[in-house]
Amino acid sequence: MDNSQRAAHQAGQAKGQAQEKASNLMDSASNAAQSAKETAQHAGQQMQQKAQGAADSVRNAMGGNNN
């Protein structure tokens, strides 16, 4: 293998390693985004439940519970 072939081989290896690292970073970013989305959805559900509970408490205190 001459110097030119060796250099091309090493460049190909470096390119492959860079692509693998980029792919791993993209996977990590995607996982982080999914986790953040789920956390935000959970927080939103909790806020909605608390708001509903507060509204129910006010309605009960005002005597407006007509279930």
PAMI-595287 format. One record per atom (N, C-alpha, C): x, y, z; residue in one letter; residue number from 1. Coordinates in Angstrom, 1 decimal. Example, Ala and Ser with C-alpha at 12.3 -4.5 7.8 and 13.67 -1.06 7.14 Angstrom:
<rs>
{{13.2, -5.7, 7.8}, a, 1}
{{12.3, -4.5, 7.8}, a, 1}
{{13.2, -3.3, 7.8}, a, 1}
{{12.8, -2.2, 7.1}, s, 2}
{{13.7, -1.1, 7.1}, s, 2}
{{12.9, 0.0, 7.9}, s, 2}
</rs>
This chain:
<rs>
{{0.9, -1.2, 0.0}, m, 1}
{{0.0, 0.0, 0.0}, m, 1}
{{0.9, 1.2, 0.0}, m, 1}
{{0.8, 2.1, -1.0}, d, 2}
{{1.6, 3.3, -1.0}, d, 2}
{{1.0, 4.4, -0.1}, d, 2}
{{1.7, 5.5, 0.0}, n, 3}
{{1.3, 6.6, 0.9}, n, 3}
{{-0.1, 7.1, 0.5}, n, 3}
{{-0.3, 7.2, -0.8}, s, 4}
{{-1.6, 7.8, -1.2}, s, 4}
{{-2.8, 6.8, -0.8}, s, 4}
{{-2.5, 5.5, -1.0}, q, 5}
{{-3.6, 4.6, -0.6}, q, 5}
{{-3.8, 4.6, 0.9}, q, 5}
{{-2.7, 4.6, 1.6}, r, 6}
{{-2.7, 4.7, 3.1}, r, 6}
{{-3.5, 5.9, 3.6}, r, 6}
{{-3.2, 7.0, 3.0}, a, 7}
{{-3.9, 8.3, 3.3}, a, 7}
{{-5.4, 8.2, 3.0}, a, 7}
{{-5.7, 7.6, 1.9}, a, 8}
{{-7.1, 7.5, 1.5}, a, 8}
{{-7.8, 6.5, 2.5}, a, 8}
{{-7.1, 5.5, 2.9}, h, 9}
{{-7.7, 4.5, 3.8}, h, 9}
{{-8.0, 5.2, 5.2}, h, 9}
{{-7.0, 5.9, 5.6}, q, 10}
{{-7.1, 6.6, 6.9}, q, 10}
{{-8.2, 7.7, 6.9}, q, 10}
{{-8.3, 8.3, 5.8}, a, 11}
{{-9.4, 9.3, 5.6}, a, 11}
{{-10.7, 8.7, 5.6}, a, 11}
{{-10.8, 7.5, 5.0}, g, 12}
{{-12.1, 6.8, 5.0}, g, 12}
{{-12.5, 6.3, 6.4}, g, 12}
{{-11.5, 5.9, 7.2}, q, 13}
{{-11.7, 5.4, 8.5}, q, 13}
{{-12.2, 6.6, 9.4}, q, 13}
{{-11.5, 7.7, 9.2}, a, 14}
{{-11.8, 8.9, 10.0}, a, 14}
{{-13.3, 9.4, 9.6}, a, 14}
{{-13.6, 9.3, 8.4}, k, 15}
{{-15.0, 9.7, 8.0}, k, 15}
{{-16.0, 8.8, 8.6}, k, 15}
{{-15.7, 7.5, 8.6}, g, 16}
{{-16.7, 6.5, 9.2}, g, 16}
{{-16.8, 6.8, 10.7}, g, 16}
{{-15.7, 7.1, 11.4}, q, 17}
{{-15.8, 7.3, 12.8}, q, 17}
{{-16.6, 8.6, 13.1}, q, 17}
{{-16.4, 9.6, 12.2}, a, 18}
{{-17.1, 10.9, 12.4}, a, 18}
{{-18.6, 10.7, 12.2}, a, 18}
{{-18.9, 9.9, 11.2}, q, 19}
{{-20.3, 9.6, 10.9}, q, 19}
{{-21.0, 8.9, 12.1}, q, 19}
{{-20.2, 7.9, 12.6}, e, 20}
{{-20.8, 7.2, 13.8}, e, 20}
{{-21.0, 8.1, 15.0}, e, 20}
{{-20.0, 8.9, 15.3}, k, 21}
{{-20.2, 9.9, 16.4}, k, 21}
{{-21.3, 10.8, 16.2}, k, 21}
{{-21.5, 11.3, 14.9}, a, 22}
{{-22.6, 12.2, 14.6}, a, 22}
{{-23.9, 11.5, 14.8}, a, 22}
{{-24.0, 10.2, 14.4}, s, 23}
{{-25.2, 9.4, 14.6}, s, 23}
{{-25.5, 9.2, 16.0}, s, 23}
{{-24.5, 8.9, 16.8}, n, 24}
{{-24.7, 8.8, 18.3}, n, 24}
{{-25.2, 10.1, 18.9}, n, 24}
{{-24.6, 11.2, 18.5}, l, 25}
{{-25.0, 12.5, 19.0}, l, 25}
{{-26.5, 12.8, 18.7}, l, 25}
{{-26.9, 12.4, 17.4}, m, 26}
{{-28.3, 12.6, 17.0}, m, 26}
{{-29.2, 11.7, 17.8}, m, 26}
{{-28.8, 10.5, 18.1}, d, 27}
{{-29.6, 9.6, 18.9}, d, 27}
{{-29.8, 10.2, 20.3}, d, 27}
{{-28.7, 10.7, 20.9}, s, 28}
{{-28.7, 11.2, 22.2}, s, 28}
{{-29.6, 12.5, 22.2}, s, 28}
{{-29.5, 13.3, 21.2}, a, 29}
{{-30.4, 14.5, 21.2}, a, 29}
{{-31.8, 14.1, 21.0}, a, 29}
{{-32.1, 13.1, 20.2}, s, 30}
{{-33.5, 12.7, 20.0}, s, 30}
{{-34.0, 12.1, 21.3}, s, 30}
{{-33.2, 11.3, 22.0}, n, 31}
{{-33.7, 10.8, 23.3}, n, 31}
{{-33.9, 11.9, 24.3}, n, 31}
{{-33.1, 12.9, 24.4}, a, 32}
{{-33.2, 14.0, 25.3}, a, 32}
{{-34.5, 14.8, 25.0}, a, 32}
{{-34.8, 15.0, 23.7}, a, 33}
{{-36.0, 15.7, 23.2}, a, 33}
{{-37.2, 14.9, 23.6}, a, 33}
{{-37.2, 13.6, 23.4}, q, 34}
{{-38.4, 12.8, 23.8}, q, 34}
{{-38.6, 12.8, 25.3}, q, 34}
{{-37.5, 12.8, 26.0}, s, 35}
{{-37.7, 12.8, 27.5}, s, 35}
{{-38.2, 14.2, 28.0}, s, 35}
{{-37.7, 15.3, 27.4}, a, 36}
{{-38.2, 16.6, 27.7}, a, 36}
{{-39.7, 16.7, 27.3}, a, 36}
{{-40.1, 16.2, 26.2}, k, 37}
{{-41.5, 16.2, 25.8}, k, 37}
{{-42.4, 15.5, 26.8}, k, 37}
{{-42.0, 14.3, 27.2}, e, 38}
{{-42.8, 13.5, 28.1}, e, 38}
{{-42.8, 14.2, 29.5}, e, 38}
{{-41.7, 14.8, 29.9}, t, 39}
{{-41.7, 15.6, 31.2}, t, 39}
{{-42.7, 16.8, 31.1}, t, 39}
{{-42.7, 17.5, 30.0}, a, 40}
{{-43.6, 18.6, 29.8}, a, 40}
{{-45.0, 18.2, 29.8}, a, 40}
{{-45.3, 17.1, 29.1}, q, 41}
{{-46.7, 16.6, 29.1}, q, 41}
{{-47.2, 16.2, 30.4}, q, 41}
{{-46.3, 15.5, 31.2}, h, 42}
{{-46.6, 15.1, 32.6}, h, 42}
{{-46.9, 16.4, 33.4}, h, 42}
{{-46.0, 17.3, 33.3}, a, 43}
{{-46.2, 18.6, 34.1}, a, 43}
{{-47.5, 19.3, 33.7}, a, 43}
{{-47.8, 19.3, 32.4}, g, 44}
{{-49.1, 19.9, 32.0}, g, 44}
{{-50.3, 19.2, 32.5}, g, 44}
{{-50.2, 17.9, 32.5}, q, 45}
{{-51.3, 17.1, 33.1}, q, 45}
{{-51.5, 17.4, 34.6}, q, 45}
{{-50.4, 17.5, 35.3}, q, 46}
{{-50.5, 17.8, 36.7}, q, 46}
{{-51.1, 19.1, 36.9}, q, 46}
{{-50.7, 20.1, 36.1}, m, 47}
{{-51.2, 21.5, 36.3}, m, 47}
{{-52.7, 21.5, 36.0}, m, 47}
{{-53.1, 20.7, 34.9}, q, 48}
{{-54.5, 20.7, 34.6}, q, 48}
{{-55.3, 20.1, 35.7}, q, 48}
{{-54.8, 19.0, 36.3}, q, 49}
{{-55.5, 18.3, 37.4}, q, 49}
{{-55.6, 19.3, 38.6}, q, 49}
{{-54.6, 20.0, 38.9}, k, 50}
{{-54.6, 20.9, 40.0}, k, 50}
{{-55.6, 22.1, 39.8}, k, 50}
{{-55.6, 22.6, 38.6}, a, 51}
{{-56.5, 23.6, 38.2}, a, 51}
{{-58.0, 23.1, 38.3}, a, 51}
{{-58.2, 21.9, 37.9}, q, 52}
{{-59.6, 21.3, 38.0}, q, 52}
{{-60.0, 21.2, 39.4}, q, 52}
{{-59.0, 20.7, 40.2}, g, 53}
{{-59.3, 20.6, 41.7}, g, 53}
{{-59.6, 21.9, 42.3}, g, 53}
{{-58.8, 22.9, 42.0}, a, 54}
{{-59.1, 24.3, 42.5}, a, 54}
{{-60.5, 24.8, 42.1}, a, 54}
{{-60.8, 24.6, 40.8}, a, 55}
{{-62.1, 25.0, 40.3}, a, 55}
{{-63.2, 24.3, 41.0}, a, 55}
{{-63.0, 23.0, 41.3}, d, 56}
{{-64.0, 22.2, 42.0}, d, 56}
{{-64.2, 22.7, 43.4}, d, 56}
{{-63.1, 23.0, 44.1}, s, 57}
{{-63.1, 23.5, 45.4}, s, 57}
{{-63.9, 24.8, 45.5}, s, 57}
{{-63.6, 25.7, 44.6}, v, 58}
{{-64.3, 27.0, 44.5}, v, 58}
{{-65.8, 26.7, 44.3}, v, 58}
{{-66.1, 25.9, 43.3}, r, 59}
{{-67.5, 25.6, 43.0}, r, 59}
{{-68.2, 25.0, 44.3}, r, 59}
{{-67.6, 24.1, 45.0}, n, 60}
{{-68.1, 23.5, 46.2}, n, 60}
{{-68.3, 24.6, 47.3}, n, 60}
{{-67.3, 25.4, 47.4}, a, 61}
{{-67.4, 26.5, 48.4}, a, 61}
{{-68.6, 27.5, 48.1}, a, 61}
{{-68.8, 27.7, 46.9}, m, 62}
{{-69.9, 28.6, 46.5}, m, 62}
{{-71.2, 27.9, 46.4}, m, 62}
{{-71.3, 26.6, 46.7}, g, 63}
{{-72.5, 25.9, 46.7}, g, 63}
{{-73.0, 25.6, 45.3}, g, 63}
{{-72.1, 25.5, 44.3}, g, 64}
{{-72.6, 25.3, 42.9}, g, 64}
{{-72.3, 23.9, 42.4}, g, 64}
{{-72.2, 22.9, 43.3}, n, 65}
{{-71.9, 21.6, 42.9}, n, 65}
{{-73.2, 20.9, 42.5}, n, 65}
{{-73.5, 20.9, 41.2}, n, 66}
{{-74.8, 20.3, 40.8}, n, 66}
{{-74.5, 19.0, 40.0}, n, 66}
{{-73.8, 18.1, 40.6}, n, 67}
{{-73.5, 16.8, 39.9}, n, 67}
{{-74.7, 15.9, 39.9}, n, 67}
</rs>
